[in-house]
Amino acid sequence: MWYSDSFAPIGNSDRGFFYFSRKQILNNSEFYDKIISAYNFKKSWYKLYKTDIQFYRKKEDV
């Protein structure tokens, strides 16, 4: 399901582009994966050499 606080663009930064509510991640992992893909695609064109480890850890912690 879609939640109003599920994601919001916060700009181009190493911390990540999106904010996720915990409820939204737990209820819809497919949506989360789509956002991860969009994040990686957008990030690749300006910082191909860098990865955001903390962003990926968020999925493992859930």
mmCIF file of the N, C-alpha and C atoms, coordinates in Angstrom:
data_MODEL
# 
_entry.id   MODEL 
# 
loop_
_atom_site.group_PDB 
_atom_site.id 
_atom_site.type_symbol 
_atom_site.label_atom_id 
_atom_site.label_alt_id 
_atom_site.label_comp_id 
_atom_site.label_asym_id 
_atom_site.label_entity_id 
_atom_site.label_seq_id 
_atom_site.pdbx_PDB_ins_code 
_atom_site.Cartn_x 
_atom_site.Cartn_y 
_atom_site.Cartn_z 
_atom_site.occupancy 
_atom_site.B_iso_or_equiv 
_atom_site.pdbx_formal_charge 
_atom_site.auth_seq_id 
_atom_site.auth_comp_id 
_atom_site.auth_asym_id 
_atom_site.auth_atom_id 
_atom_site.pdbx_PDB_model_num 
ATOM 1   N N  . MET A 1 1  ? 0.834  -1.197 0.000   1.00 0.00 ? 1  MET A N  1 
ATOM 2   C CA . MET A 1 1  ? 0.000  0.000  0.000   1.00 0.00 ? 1  MET A CA 1 
ATOM 3   C C  . MET A 1 1  ? 0.874  1.254  0.000   1.00 0.00 ? 1  MET A C  1 
ATOM 4   N N  . TRP A 1 2  ? 0.275  2.332  -0.389  1.00 0.00 ? 2  TRP A N  1 
ATOM 5   C CA . TRP A 1 2  ? 0.992  3.601  -0.458  1.00 0.00 ? 2  TRP A CA 1 
ATOM 6   C C  . TRP A 1 2  ? 0.699  4.419  0.796   1.00 0.00 ? 2  TRP A C  1 
ATOM 7   N N  . TYR A 1 3  ? 1.748  4.949  1.391   1.00 0.00 ? 3  TYR A N  1 
ATOM 8   C CA . TYR A 1 3  ? 1.591  5.806  2.556   1.00 0.00 ? 3  TYR A CA 1 
ATOM 9   C C  . TYR A 1 3  ? 2.115  7.196  2.221   1.00 0.00 ? 3  TYR A C  1 
ATOM 10  N N  . SER A 1 4  ? 1.487  8.189  2.786   1.00 0.00 ? 4  SER A N  1 
ATOM 11  C CA . SER A 1 4  ? 1.861  9.562  2.453   1.00 0.00 ? 4  SER A CA 1 
ATOM 12  C C  . SER A 1 4  ? 3.292  9.875  2.871   1.00 0.00 ? 4  SER A C  1 
ATOM 13  N N  . ASP A 1 5  ? 3.792  9.182  3.882   1.00 0.00 ? 5  ASP A N  1 
ATOM 14  C CA . ASP A 1 5  ? 5.161  9.437  4.326   1.00 0.00 ? 5  ASP A CA 1 
ATOM 15  C C  . ASP A 1 5  ? 6.132  8.374  3.840   1.00 0.00 ? 5  ASP A C  1 
ATOM 16  N N  . SER A 1 6  ? 5.748  7.624  2.808   1.00 0.00 ? 6  SER A N  1 
ATOM 17  C CA . SER A 1 6  ? 6.575  6.495  2.382   1.00 0.00 ? 6  SER A CA 1 
ATOM 18  C C  . SER A 1 6  ? 7.878  6.932  1.743   1.00 0.00 ? 6  SER A C  1 
ATOM 19  N N  . PHE A 1 7  ? 7.849  8.003  0.956   1.00 0.00 ? 7  PHE A N  1 
ATOM 20  C CA . PHE A 1 7  ? 9.108  8.509  0.426   1.00 0.00 ? 7  PHE A CA 1 
ATOM 21  C C  . PHE A 1 7  ? 8.998  9.974  0.069   1.00 0.00 ? 7  PHE A C  1 
ATOM 22  N N  . ALA A 1 8  ? 10.119 10.651 0.106   1.00 0.00 ? 8  ALA A N  1 
ATOM 23  C CA . ALA A 1 8  ? 10.159 12.056 -0.276  1.00 0.00 ? 8  ALA A CA 1 
ATOM 24  C C  . ALA A 1 8  ? 11.556 12.378 -0.761  1.00 0.00 ? 8  ALA A C  1 
ATOM 25  N N  . PRO A 1 9  ? 11.694 13.030 -1.897  1.00 0.00 ? 9  PRO A N  1 
ATOM 26  C CA . PRO A 1 9  ? 13.018 13.413 -2.377  1.00 0.00 ? 9  PRO A CA 1 
ATOM 27  C C  . PRO A 1 9  ? 13.659 14.411 -1.414  1.00 0.00 ? 9  PRO A C  1 
ATOM 28  N N  . ILE A 1 10 ? 14.910 14.208 -1.082  1.00 0.00 ? 10 ILE A N  1 
ATOM 29  C CA . ILE A 1 10 ? 15.606 15.142 -0.205  1.00 0.00 ? 10 ILE A CA 1 
ATOM 30  C C  . ILE A 1 10 ? 16.817 15.741 -0.896  1.00 0.00 ? 10 ILE A C  1 
ATOM 31  N N  . GLY A 1 11 ? 16.943 15.537 -2.196  1.00 0.00 ? 11 GLY A N  1 
ATOM 32  C CA . GLY A 1 11 ? 18.032 16.142 -2.948  1.00 0.00 ? 11 GLY A CA 1 
ATOM 33  C C  . GLY A 1 11 ? 19.169 15.184 -3.224  1.00 0.00 ? 11 GLY A C  1 
ATOM 34  N N  . ASN A 1 12 ? 20.158 15.669 -3.950  1.00 0.00 ? 12 ASN A N  1 
ATOM 35  C CA . ASN A 1 12 ? 21.304 14.837 -4.312  1.00 0.00 ? 12 ASN A CA 1 
ATOM 36  C C  . ASN A 1 12 ? 22.327 14.868 -3.191  1.00 0.00 ? 12 ASN A C  1 
ATOM 37  N N  . SER A 1 13 ? 22.439 13.781 -2.469  1.00 0.00 ? 13 SER A N  1 
ATOM 38  C CA . SER A 1 13 ? 23.402 13.716 -1.380  1.00 0.00 ? 13 SER A CA 1 
ATOM 39  C C  . SER A 1 13 ? 23.863 12.283 -1.198  1.00 0.00 ? 13 SER A C  1 
ATOM 40  N N  . ASP A 1 14 ? 24.984 12.107 -0.520  1.00 0.00 ? 14 ASP A N  1 
ATOM 41  C CA . ASP A 1 14 ? 25.516 10.768 -0.282  1.00 0.00 ? 14 ASP A CA 1 
ATOM 42  C C  . ASP A 1 14 ? 24.673 9.986  0.716   1.00 0.00 ? 14 ASP A C  1 
ATOM 43  N N  . ARG A 1 15 ? 23.867 10.676 1.476   1.00 0.00 ? 15 ARG A N  1 
ATOM 44  C CA . ARG A 1 15 ? 23.029 10.005 2.469   1.00 0.00 ? 15 ARG A CA 1 
ATOM 45  C C  . ARG A 1 15 ? 21.855 9.278  1.837   1.00 0.00 ? 15 ARG A C  1 
ATOM 46  N N  . GLY A 1 16 ? 21.471 9.671  0.656   1.00 0.00 ? 16 GLY A N  1 
ATOM 47  C CA . GLY A 1 16 ? 20.347 9.002  0.005   1.00 0.00 ? 16 GLY A CA 1 
ATOM 48  C C  . GLY A 1 16 ? 19.329 10.008 -0.503  1.00 0.00 ? 16 GLY A C  1 
ATOM 49  N N  . PHE A 1 17 ? 18.502 9.574  -1.428  1.00 0.00 ? 17 PHE A N  1 
ATOM 50  C CA . PHE A 1 17 ? 17.513 10.449 -2.025  1.00 0.00 ? 17 PHE A CA 1 
ATOM 51  C C  . PHE A 1 17 ? 16.157 10.358 -1.335  1.00 0.00 ? 17 PHE A C  1 
ATOM 52  N N  . PHE A 1 18 ? 15.917 9.276  -0.615  1.00 0.00 ? 18 PHE A N  1 
ATOM 53  C CA . PHE A 1 18 ? 14.560 9.020  -0.172  1.00 0.00 ? 18 PHE A CA 1 
ATOM 54  C C  . PHE A 1 18 ? 14.470 8.758  1.324   1.00 0.00 ? 18 PHE A C  1 
ATOM 55  N N  . TYR A 1 19 ? 13.347 9.144  1.875   1.00 0.00 ? 19 TYR A N  1 
ATOM 56  C CA . TYR A 1 19 ? 13.006 8.791  3.251   1.00 0.00 ? 19 TYR A CA 1 
ATOM 57  C C  . TYR A 1 19 ? 11.942 7.705  3.208   1.00 0.00 ? 19 TYR A C  1 
ATOM 58  N N  . PHE A 1 20 ? 12.125 6.655  3.987   1.00 0.00 ? 20 PHE A N  1 
ATOM 59  C CA . PHE A 1 20 ? 11.159 5.562  4.026   1.00 0.00 ? 20 PHE A CA 1 
ATOM 60  C C  . PHE A 1 20 ? 10.576 5.427  5.422   1.00 0.00 ? 20 PHE A C  1 
ATOM 61  N N  . SER A 1 21 ? 9.276  5.274  5.482   1.00 0.00 ? 21 SER A N  1 
ATOM 62  C CA . SER A 1 21 ? 8.685  4.926  6.768   1.00 0.00 ? 21 SER A CA 1 
ATOM 63  C C  . SER A 1 21 ? 8.849  3.428  6.980   1.00 0.00 ? 21 SER A C  1 
ATOM 64  N N  . ARG A 1 22 ? 9.050  3.024  8.215   1.00 0.00 ? 22 ARG A N  1 
ATOM 65  C CA . ARG A 1 22 ? 9.267  1.609  8.511   1.00 0.00 ? 22 ARG A CA 1 
ATOM 66  C C  . ARG A 1 22 ? 8.043  0.787  8.111   1.00 0.00 ? 22 ARG A C  1 
ATOM 67  N N  . LYS A 1 23 ? 6.865  1.309  8.353   1.00 0.00 ? 23 LYS A N  1 
ATOM 68  C CA . LYS A 1 23 ? 5.633  0.603  8.019   1.00 0.00 ? 23 LYS A CA 1 
ATOM 69  C C  . LYS A 1 23 ? 5.553  0.327  6.521   1.00 0.00 ? 23 LYS A C  1 
ATOM 70  N N  . GLN A 1 24 ? 5.910  1.310  5.719   1.00 0.00 ? 24 GLN A N  1 
ATOM 71  C CA . GLN A 1 24 ? 5.836  1.157  4.270   1.00 0.00 ? 24 GLN A CA 1 
ATOM 72  C C  . GLN A 1 24 ? 6.814  0.096  3.785   1.00 0.00 ? 24 GLN A C  1 
ATOM 73  N N  . ILE A 1 25 ? 8.016  0.075  4.330   1.00 0.00 ? 25 ILE A N  1 
ATOM 74  C CA . ILE A 1 25 ? 9.015  -0.909 3.914   1.00 0.00 ? 25 ILE A CA 1 
ATOM 75  C C  . ILE A 1 25 ? 8.538  -2.323 4.246   1.00 0.00 ? 25 ILE A C  1 
ATOM 76  N N  . LEU A 1 26 ? 7.998  -2.506 5.430   1.00 0.00 ? 26 LEU A N  1 
ATOM 77  C CA . LEU A 1 26 ? 7.564  -3.838 5.846   1.00 0.00 ? 26 LEU A CA 1 
ATOM 78  C C  . LEU A 1 26 ? 6.394  -4.344 5.010   1.00 0.00 ? 26 LEU A C  1 
ATOM 79  N N  . ASN A 1 27 ? 5.513  -3.435 4.607   1.00 0.00 ? 27 ASN A N  1 
ATOM 80  C CA . ASN A 1 27 ? 4.314  -3.851 3.889   1.00 0.00 ? 27 ASN A CA 1 
ATOM 81  C C  . ASN A 1 27 ? 4.502  -3.988 2.388   1.00 0.00 ? 27 ASN A C  1 
ATOM 82  N N  . ASN A 1 28 ? 5.542  -3.403 1.844   1.00 0.00 ? 28 ASN A N  1 
ATOM 83  C CA . ASN A 1 28 ? 5.682  -3.433 0.398   1.00 0.00 ? 28 ASN A CA 1 
ATOM 84  C C  . ASN A 1 28 ? 7.148  -3.441 -0.007  1.00 0.00 ? 28 ASN A C  1 
ATOM 85  N N  . SER A 1 29 ? 7.776  -4.602 0.072   1.00 0.00 ? 29 SER A N  1 
ATOM 86  C CA . SER A 1 29 ? 9.187  -4.698 -0.276  1.00 0.00 ? 29 SER A CA 1 
ATOM 87  C C  . SER A 1 29 ? 9.412  -4.504 -1.771  1.00 0.00 ? 29 SER A C  1 
ATOM 88  N N  . GLU A 1 30 ? 8.407  -4.810 -2.590  1.00 0.00 ? 30 GLU A N  1 
ATOM 89  C CA . GLU A 1 30 ? 8.547  -4.615 -4.034  1.00 0.00 ? 30 GLU A CA 1 
ATOM 90  C C  . GLU A 1 30 ? 8.702  -3.130 -4.362  1.00 0.00 ? 30 GLU A C  1 
ATOM 91  N N  . PHE A 1 31 ? 7.902  -2.304 -3.722  1.00 0.00 ? 31 PHE A N  1 
ATOM 92  C CA . PHE A 1 31 ? 8.015  -0.859 -3.918  1.00 0.00 ? 31 PHE A CA 1 
ATOM 93  C C  . PHE A 1 31 ? 9.388  -0.372 -3.470  1.00 0.00 ? 31 PHE A C  1 
ATOM 94  N N  . TYR A 1 32 ? 9.859  -0.902 -2.345  1.00 0.00 ? 32 TYR A N  1 
ATOM 95  C CA . TYR A 1 32 ? 11.182 -0.536 -1.834  1.00 0.00 ? 32 TYR A CA 1 
ATOM 96  C C  . TYR A 1 32 ? 12.256 -0.857 -2.867  1.00 0.00 ? 32 TYR A C  1 
ATOM 97  N N  . ASP A 1 33 ? 12.173 -2.041 -3.481  1.00 0.00 ? 33 ASP A N  1 
ATOM 98  C CA . ASP A 1 33 ? 13.160 -2.441 -4.485  1.00 0.00 ? 33 ASP A CA 1 
ATOM 99  C C  . ASP A 1 33 ? 13.133 -1.520 -5.699  1.00 0.00 ? 33 ASP A C  1 
ATOM 100 N N  . LYS A 1 34 ? 11.951 -1.065 -6.080  1.00 0.00 ? 34 LYS A N  1 
ATOM 101 C CA . LYS A 1 34 ? 11.852 -0.133 -7.211  1.00 0.00 ? 34 LYS A CA 1 
ATOM 102 C C  . LYS A 1 34 ? 12.527 1.189  -6.882  1.00 0.00 ? 34 LYS A C  1 
ATOM 103 N N  . ILE A 1 35 ? 12.358 1.647  -5.665  1.00 0.00 ? 35 ILE A N  1 
ATOM 104 C CA . ILE A 1 35 ? 12.993 2.898  -5.259  1.00 0.00 ? 35 ILE A CA 1 
ATOM 105 C C  . ILE A 1 35 ? 14.506 2.734  -5.198  1.00 0.00 ? 35 ILE A C  1 
ATOM 106 N N  . ILE A 1 36 ? 14.959 1.577  -4.716  1.00 0.00 ? 36 ILE A N  1 
ATOM 107 C CA . ILE A 1 36 ? 16.398 1.300  -4.709  1.00 0.00 ? 36 ILE A CA 1 
ATOM 108 C C  . ILE A 1 36 ? 16.951 1.369  -6.125  1.00 0.00 ? 36 ILE A C  1 
ATOM 109 N N  . SER A 1 37 ? 16.235 0.774  -7.074  1.00 0.00 ? 37 SER A N  1 
ATOM 110 C CA . SER A 1 37 ? 16.678 0.783  -8.470  1.00 0.00 ? 37 SER A CA 1 
ATOM 111 C C  . SER A 1 37 ? 16.724 2.203  -9.020  1.00 0.00 ? 37 SER A C  1 
ATOM 112 N N  . ALA A 1 38 ? 15.701 2.984  -8.724  1.00 0.00 ? 38 ALA A N  1 
ATOM 113 C CA . ALA A 1 38 ? 15.669 4.370  -9.185  1.00 0.00 ? 38 ALA A CA 1 
ATOM 114 C C  . ALA A 1 38 ? 16.794 5.176  -8.542  1.00 0.00 ? 38 ALA A C  1 
ATOM 115 N N  . TYR A 1 39 ? 17.037 4.907  -7.275  1.00 0.00 ? 39 TYR A N  1 
ATOM 116 C CA . TYR A 1 39 ? 18.124 5.577  -6.558  1.00 0.00 ? 39 TYR A CA 1 
ATOM 117 C C  . TYR A 1 39 ? 19.466 5.263  -7.204  1.00 0.00 ? 39 TYR A C  1 
ATOM 118 N N  . ASN A 1 40 ? 19.705 3.986  -7.475  1.00 0.00 ? 40 ASN A N  1 
ATOM 119 C CA . ASN A 1 40 ? 20.970 3.576  -8.084  1.00 0.00 ? 40 ASN A CA 1 
ATOM 120 C C  . ASN A 1 40 ? 21.145 4.163  -9.476  1.00 0.00 ? 40 ASN A C  1 
ATOM 121 N N  . PHE A 1 41 ? 20.060 4.190  -10.255 1.00 0.00 ? 41 PHE A N  1 
ATOM 122 C CA . PHE A 1 41 ? 20.131 4.729  -11.608 1.00 0.00 ? 41 PHE A CA 1 
ATOM 123 C C  . PHE A 1 41 ? 20.470 6.217  -11.580 1.00 0.00 ? 41 PHE A C  1 
ATOM 124 N N  . LYS A 1 42 ? 19.781 6.957  -10.727 1.00 0.00 ? 42 LYS A N  1 
ATOM 125 C CA . LYS A 1 42 ? 20.027 8.402  -10.641 1.00 0.00 ? 42 LYS A CA 1 
ATOM 126 C C  . LYS A 1 42 ? 21.423 8.688  -10.112 1.00 0.00 ? 42 LYS A C  1 
ATOM 127 N N  . LYS A 1 43 ? 21.856 7.891  -9.164  1.00 0.00 ? 43 LYS A N  1 
ATOM 128 C CA . LYS A 1 43 ? 23.162 8.111  -8.559  1.00 0.00 ? 43 LYS A CA 1 
ATOM 129 C C  . LYS A 1 43 ? 24.295 7.785  -9.528  1.00 0.00 ? 43 LYS A C  1 
ATOM 130 N N  . SER A 1 44 ? 24.088 6.796  -10.380 1.00 0.00 ? 44 SER A N  1 
ATOM 131 C CA . SER A 1 44 ? 25.161 6.308  -11.241 1.00 0.00 ? 44 SER A CA 1 
ATOM 132 C C  . SER A 1 44 ? 25.659 7.362  -12.221 1.00 0.00 ? 44 SER A C  1 
ATOM 133 N N  . TRP A 1 45 ? 24.805 8.299  -12.618 1.00 0.00 ? 45 TRP A N  1 
ATOM 134 C CA . TRP A 1 45 ? 25.236 9.263  -13.624 1.00 0.00 ? 45 TRP A CA 1 
ATOM 135 C C  . TRP A 1 45 ? 26.113 10.366 -13.061 1.00 0.00 ? 45 TRP A C  1 
ATOM 136 N N  . TYR A 1 46 ? 26.159 10.546 -11.758 1.00 0.00 ? 46 TYR A N  1 
ATOM 137 C CA . TYR A 1 46 ? 27.030 11.603 -11.237 1.00 0.00 ? 46 TYR A CA 1 
ATOM 138 C C  . TYR A 1 46 ? 28.039 11.118 -10.202 1.00 0.00 ? 46 TYR A C  1 
ATOM 139 N N  . LYS A 1 47 ? 27.836 9.912  -9.662  1.00 0.00 ? 47 LYS A N  1 
ATOM 140 C CA . LYS A 1 47 ? 28.828 9.364  -8.736  1.00 0.00 ? 47 LYS A CA 1 
ATOM 141 C C  . LYS A 1 47 ? 28.918 7.858  -8.896  1.00 0.00 ? 47 LYS A C  1 
ATOM 142 N N  . LEU A 1 48 ? 29.426 7.447  -10.018 1.00 0.00 ? 48 LEU A N  1 
ATOM 143 C CA . LEU A 1 48 ? 29.486 6.022  -10.331 1.00 0.00 ? 48 LEU A CA 1 
ATOM 144 C C  . LEU A 1 48 ? 30.426 5.273  -9.391  1.00 0.00 ? 48 LEU A C  1 
ATOM 145 N N  . TYR A 1 49 ? 31.438 5.939  -8.919  1.00 0.00 ? 49 TYR A N  1 
ATOM 146 C CA . TYR A 1 49 ? 32.483 5.284  -8.140  1.00 0.00 ? 49 TYR A CA 1 
ATOM 147 C C  . TYR A 1 49 ? 32.143 5.119  -6.666  1.00 0.00 ? 49 TYR A C  1 
ATOM 148 N N  . LYS A 1 50 ? 31.042 5.731  -6.216  1.00 0.00 ? 50 LYS A N  1 
ATOM 149 C CA . LYS A 1 50 ? 30.719 5.703  -4.789  1.00 0.00 ? 50 LYS A CA 1 
ATOM 150 C C  . LYS A 1 50 ? 29.496 4.856  -4.500  1.00 0.00 ? 50 LYS A C  1 
ATOM 151 N N  . THR A 1 51 ? 29.495 4.173  -3.377  1.00 0.00 ? 51 THR A N  1 
ATOM 152 C CA . THR A 1 51 ? 28.299 3.452  -2.940  1.00 0.00 ? 51 THR A CA 1 
ATOM 153 C C  . THR A 1 51 ? 27.913 3.942  -1.551  1.00 0.00 ? 51 THR A C  1 
ATOM 154 N N  . ASP A 1 52 ? 26.635 3.854  -1.262  1.00 0.00 ? 52 ASP A N  1 
ATOM 155 C CA . ASP A 1 52 ? 26.133 4.306  0.026   1.00 0.00 ? 52 ASP A CA 1 
ATOM 156 C C  . ASP A 1 52 ? 25.797 3.079  0.867   1.00 0.00 ? 52 ASP A C  1 
ATOM 157 N N  . ILE A 1 53 ? 26.759 2.617  1.652   1.00 0.00 ? 53 ILE A N  1 
ATOM 158 C CA . ILE A 1 53 ? 26.602 1.369  2.401   1.00 0.00 ? 53 ILE A CA 1 
ATOM 159 C C  . ILE A 1 53 ? 25.454 1.464  3.407   1.00 0.00 ? 53 ILE A C  1 
ATOM 160 N N  . GLN A 1 54 ? 25.331 2.583  4.069   1.00 0.00 ? 54 GLN A N  1 
ATOM 161 C CA . GLN A 1 54 ? 24.282 2.733  5.082   1.00 0.00 ? 54 GLN A CA 1 
ATOM 162 C C  . GLN A 1 54 ? 22.897 2.593  4.480   1.00 0.00 ? 54 GLN A C  1 
ATOM 163 N N  . PHE A 1 55 ? 22.742 3.075  3.244   1.00 0.00 ? 55 PHE A N  1 
ATOM 164 C CA . PHE A 1 55 ? 21.440 2.983  2.584   1.00 0.00 ? 55 PHE A CA 1 
ATOM 165 C C  . PHE A 1 55 ? 21.038 1.534  2.366   1.00 0.00 ? 55 PHE A C  1 
ATOM 166 N N  . TYR A 1 56 ? 22.002 0.689  1.970   1.00 0.00 ? 56 TYR A N  1 
ATOM 167 C CA . TYR A 1 56 ? 21.709 -0.721 1.742   1.00 0.00 ? 56 TYR A CA 1 
ATOM 168 C C  . TYR A 1 56 ? 21.514 -1.478 3.047   1.00 0.00 ? 56 TYR A C  1 
ATOM 169 N N  . ARG A 1 57 ? 22.218 -1.090 4.080   1.00 0.00 ? 57 ARG A N  1 
ATOM 170 C CA . ARG A 1 57 ? 22.064 -1.745 5.379   1.00 0.00 ? 57 ARG A CA 1 
ATOM 171 C C  . ARG A 1 57 ? 20.646 -1.597 5.911   1.00 0.00 ? 57 ARG A C  1 
ATOM 172 N N  . LYS A 1 58 ? 19.997 -0.518 5.550   1.00 0.00 ? 58 LYS A N  1 
ATOM 173 C CA . LYS A 1 58 ? 18.635 -0.265 6.025   1.00 0.00 ? 58 LYS A CA 1 
ATOM 174 C C  . LYS A 1 58 ? 17.708 -1.424 5.682   1.00 0.00 ? 58 LYS A C  1 
ATOM 175 N N  . LYS A 1 59 ? 17.875 -2.000 4.500   1.00 0.00 ? 59 LYS A N  1 
ATOM 176 C CA . LYS A 1 59 ? 17.016 -3.107 4.085   1.00 0.00 ? 59 LYS A CA 1 
ATOM 177 C C  . LYS A 1 59 ? 17.300 -4.360 4.913   1.00 0.00 ? 59 LYS A C  1 
ATOM 178 N N  . GLU A 1 60 ? 18.574 -4.595 5.233   1.00 0.00 ? 60 GLU A N  1 
ATOM 179 C CA . GLU A 1 60 ? 18.934 -5.784 6.008   1.00 0.00 ? 60 GLU A CA 1 
ATOM 180 C C  . GLU A 1 60 ? 18.416 -5.708 7.441   1.00 0.00 ? 60 GLU A C  1 
ATOM 181 N N  . ASP A 1 61 ? 18.351 -4.517 7.978   1.00 0.00 ? 61 ASP A N  1 
ATOM 182 C CA . ASP A 1 61 ? 17.935 -4.342 9.370   1.00 0.00 ? 61 ASP A CA 1 
ATOM 183 C C  . ASP A 1 61 ? 16.444 -4.560 9.580   1.00 0.00 ? 61 ASP A C  1 
ATOM 184 N N  . VAL A 1 62 ? 15.670 -4.415 8.523   1.00 0.00 ? 62 VAL A N  1 
ATOM 185 C CA . VAL A 1 62 ? 14.207 -4.504 8.664   1.00 0.00 ? 62 VAL A CA 1 
ATOM 186 C C  . VAL A 1 62 ? 13.759 -5.901 9.016   1.00 0.00 ? 62 VAL A C  1 
# 
